[in-house]
Amino acid sequence: MTRRAQFGMAMFLVSEGVFFALLILAFWYFRQRANLNFAAGAIDTGLLLASALSVWRAADGSRLWVTVTMVLGAAFLIGQSDQYVHLIRGGVTISAGLFGTTFFTLTGMHGLQVLAGLIALAVVPRATIRAVALYWQFLAAVWVLIFLSAYVWGAA
């Protein structure tokens, strides 16, 4: 990756970091006890952390590790969708109150970023996979903060 590409990715990740920090702060401000499935959240966290390891292996251009990362990322999104269904059935929706608004906005924006990462992994040339790997690892780190905020500290 060229110095220009590294700088560009660094600036992008800084802006994403600020964006997610503000969403997490809003979530904390409006948090309340909710019936979040801790086990499902922990499994999703494990999937995303495993994908952070596999994308690190994929950084050399290995299509096998890119595929493993994509499967783990897709499984993460499916797990998040299941959590959404559980919450909606329990009456927690994006419009049912500020907790729902901040939770669905925070996790939904993260999910959209994961989807964008999956698309990027599918289409970028091998030579630029390292930049996408940095982005993916950033998303895994952000998810750990979201998981801790919503599923661990938010449930206390």
C-alpha positions in Angstrom: 0.0 0.0 0.0 1.4 3.4 -0.9 1.9 6.2 1.6 -0.9 8.1 0.0 -3.2 5.1 0.3 -2.1 4.6 3.9 -2.8 8.2 4.7 -6.2 8.1 3.0 -7.2 5.0 4.9 -6.0 6.5 8.2 -8.0 9.7 7.7 -11.1 7.6 6.7 -10.7 5.4 9.8 -10.3 8.5 12.0 -13.6 9.9 10.6 -15.3 6.6 11.1 -13.9 6.4 14.7 -15.4 9.8 15.5 -18.7 8.8 13.9 -19.0 5.6 16.0 -17.8 7.3 19.1 -20.6 9.8 18.8 -23.2 7.0 18.2 -21.9 5.1 21.2 -22.1 8.3 23.4 -25.7 8.8 22.2 -26.5 5.2 23.0 -25.0 5.6 26.5 -27.0 8.7 27.1 -30.3 7.1 26.2 -29.6 3.6 27.4 -32.0 1.6 29.4 -32.4 -2.1 30.2 -33.4 -4.1 27.2 -33.9 -7.7 26.6 -30.7 -8.2 24.6 -29.6 -11.7 24.0 -26.1 -11.8 25.6 -25.2 -15.2 24.2 -26.2 -14.2 20.7 -24.2 -11.0 21.0 -21.2 -13.0 22.3 -21.4 -15.4 19.4 -21.6 -12.4 17.0 -18.5 -10.9 18.7 -16.7 -14.2 18.3 -17.5 -14.4 14.6 -16.3 -10.8 14.0 -13.1 -11.4 16.0 -12.4 -14.6 14.1 -13.0 -12.7 10.8 -10.5 -10.0 12.0 -7.9 -12.8 12.3 -8.8 -14.3 8.9 -8.7 -11.0 7.1 -5.2 -10.5 8.6 -4.3 -13.8 6.9 -6.0 -12.5 3.7 -3.9 -9.4 3.6 -1.3 -11.2 1.5 -4.0 -11.7 -1.2 -5.1 -15.2 -0.3 -8.5 -15.7 -1.8 -9.1 -18.6 0.6 -8.8 -16.3 3.7 -10.8 -13.6 2.0 -13.6 -16.2 1.5 -13.3 -17.3 5.2 -13.6 -13.7 6.2 -16.6 -13.1 4.0 -18.4 -16.2 5.4 -17.7 -15.1 9.0 -18.9 -11.5 8.2 -22.1 -12.8 6.6 -22.7 -15.0 9.6 -22.3 -12.0 11.9 -24.9 -10.1 9.8 -27.3 -13.0 10.1 -26.8 -13.1 13.8 -27.5 -9.3 14.1 -30.7 -9.8 12.0 -31.8 -12.5 14.4 -31.3 -10.1 17.3 -33.3 -7.4 15.5 -36.2 -9.8 15.0 -36.1 -10.8 18.7 -36.1 -7.1 19.8 -38.9 -6.1 17.4 -41.1 -9.0 18.6 -40.4 -7.7 22.1 -41.7 -4.2 21.2 -38.2 -2.6 20.9 -38.2 -0.8 17.5 -36.4 2.2 16.1 -39.4 4.4 16.7 -40.5 3.0 20.1 -38.2 5.2 22.1 -34.8 6.7 22.3 -33.1 3.4 23.3 -34.5 1.7 20.2 -33.5 4.6 18.0 -29.9 4.7 19.3 -29.5 0.9 19.4 -30.8 0.3 15.9 -28.9 3.3 14.5 -25.6 2.3 16.2 -25.8 -1.4 15.3 -27.5 -0.7 11.9 -24.8 1.7 10.8 -22.2 -0.9 11.9 -24.0 -3.6 10.0 -24.0 -1.4 6.9 -20.3 -0.9 7.3 -19.8 -4.6 7.6 -21.9 -5.1 4.4 -19.7 -2.5 2.6 -16.6 -4.4 3.8 -18.0 -7.6 2.4 -18.6 -6.0 -0.9 -15.1 -4.5 -0.9 -13.6 -7.9 -0.1 -15.5 -9.4 -3.0 -14.5 -6.8 -5.6 -11.1 -5.3 -4.7 -8.0 -6.6 -6.5 -5.6 -8.6 -4.5 -3.1 -5.8 -4.5 -5.4 -3.6 -2.4 -6.8 -6.2 0.0 -4.5 -4.8 2.7 -6.5 -1.5 2.9 -9.8 -3.4 3.2 -8.2 -5.6 5.9 -7.4 -2.5 7.9 -11.0 -1.3 7.5 -12.3 -4.8 8.5 -10.1 -4.9 11.6 -11.3 -1.4 12.6 -15.0 -2.7 12.3 -14.2 -5.6 14.6 -12.7 -3.3 17.2 -15.7 -1.0 16.9 -18.0 -4.0 17.4 -16.2 -5.0 20.6 -17.0 -1.5 22.0 -20.6 -1.8 20.8 -20.9 -5.2 22.4 -19.4 -4.0 25.7 -21.6 -0.9 25.7 -24.9 -2.6 24.8 -24.6 -6.2 25.9 -22.3 -6.0 28.9 -22.3 -2.6 30.5 -25.7 -1.6 29.2 -27.3 -4.6 30.8 -25.8 -3.8 34.2 
